[in-house]
Amino acid sequence: MIPMVDLKAQYVEIKDEIERGLAETIENCSFIMGPNVQAFEKEAAQYLGVNHAIGCASGTDALHLALRAEGIADGDEVITSAFTFIATAEAIKYVGATPVFVDIDDKTFNITAENIEKAITPKTKAVMPVHLFGQPVDIIKIKALCDKHNLKLIEDCAQSFGARVDGQQTGAIGHASGYSFFPSKNLGAFGDGGLVVTNSDETAKMLKMLRNHGSDVRYYHDVIGYNSRLDDMQAVVLRAKLKRIDQYNRARRHAAHLYSELMADLSLTTPFEDGVGEHVYHQYTLLSDRRDEVMQVLQDRQIGCAVYYPVPLHQQNVFKEACAGLSLPITESVAANCFSLPICPALTDETVKEIVMVIRGVLAA
Ligand SMILES: *Cc1c(COP(=O)(O)O)cnc(C)c1O
C-alpha cells in the first residue's frame, strides 16, 4: 500500500527530539501558552520574515481571527476562490461577511488579479486568495490591486508553508495571513493547530486578545474573543519540524519534478511552475479527462490517490442557493478532471517510478 502521505516516516526521523521536548512539557506542566509556544512564534516569525506570528487552535481559526482583526464584518464582501477547502469560505461567513467567488487560472488553479478586479463592488472589503496545493498566487499583482482599491489582503497559506514568491514567503505580503498545522500539511503538528502572521503591531495586539477570550491582562476582557490557543505540545512538534521545513519542501519538489518528467509524454496536464513562485507541492495535482479510469486502477493497486476538490464551493449545498446562477467555467472543469497522487518528503524515487508505471499502463494502452 502506498499512502497519500507517510507521516510515520517523518516522525521516526525526529522521534528523539520530539519525545524529549514533549517529556519536558509534561514534566513542567506548561500545557497552555507555555515556553514552546512563545519560542515557536518567534522562530516562525523569523523564518517567514514577518513582525508577528500568533499561534492559534487551527487553520480555520487563523483565517477567522485574521478577518476579524482586520475589521471585516457584517455585510462586507470578501473575494475568494471556490476551488479550495471549505474552511476558506467558512471563515468569511463566521465574521458575517459574504464570500464572492471568482474563477481561477487554468494553469495555477489560483484566482487572478484580473478576475478579482471584475468582482469588486462598493461592498468589497477584502480579498482572500488561497495558495492552493502549495502554488503561490500572483501576490505582487493582487497586492497592487488591493492597494489601489483600499482592500485588505488576507492570504490563506494553509497549504503553502515555506513557499516563496520573488524571494518573499507566502503570507508575508498580506495585511494578515493564516496557516494550518493540520498533521498532513507541509508543516504539520500532532493534532490541530494554526498561525496568523502580520506586520502590523495593532493587528497583532488584537489577534493575541482574540485567541485568548478578548483578554490582554488576565481576567480583564476588552472584546468578545475565543478560546483558540496553540498548545505547548503542538509547539514542541512544530519547532522540530520548522527547523527542517526547507528540506521537507525540497524533497516534495524533487518528487514532483520526477513525476512530471516521467509523465511528460502522457496525455495528462502536470502541475505548472511559472519560475516566479516556488511551488511547495502540498499536493501533486494533475488534470486528465480519463481521471476516473486512472484512479480506479491506482485504487486496485492500493496506491493512494484523491480528488481535491470534487465539488467547488459555489456548488456545495451550503452555498448553492446564495450562488444560484454563478458560473465559474474553469473552476468547474478543473474540479471535474483533477486528481492528486501521493506526495510527501519521504516519497522515494522508486515509489514515484512505480506509480508512474501504473498510470502509463492505463494511458499508453
Ligand atoms: C487545511 C486548510 C484550511 C483549514 O485548516 P485547519 O487547520 O484544518 O482548520 C483552510 N484553508 C485551506 C486551503 C486548507 O487546506
The ligand as an ORCA input file, in Angstrom:
! r2SCAN-3c Opt
* xyz 0 1
  C      -6.452     22.838      5.781
  C      -6.995     24.103      5.201
  C      -7.647     25.073      5.990
  C      -8.071     24.824      7.406
  O      -7.113     24.413      8.258
  P      -7.491     23.555      9.581
  O      -6.218     23.603     10.349
  O      -7.846     22.184      9.125
  O      -8.603     24.251     10.268
  C      -8.014     26.263      5.386
  N      -7.772     26.509      4.094
  C      -7.174     25.591      3.292
  C      -6.932     25.931      1.862
  C      -6.786     24.370      3.825
  O      -6.211     23.460      3.021
*
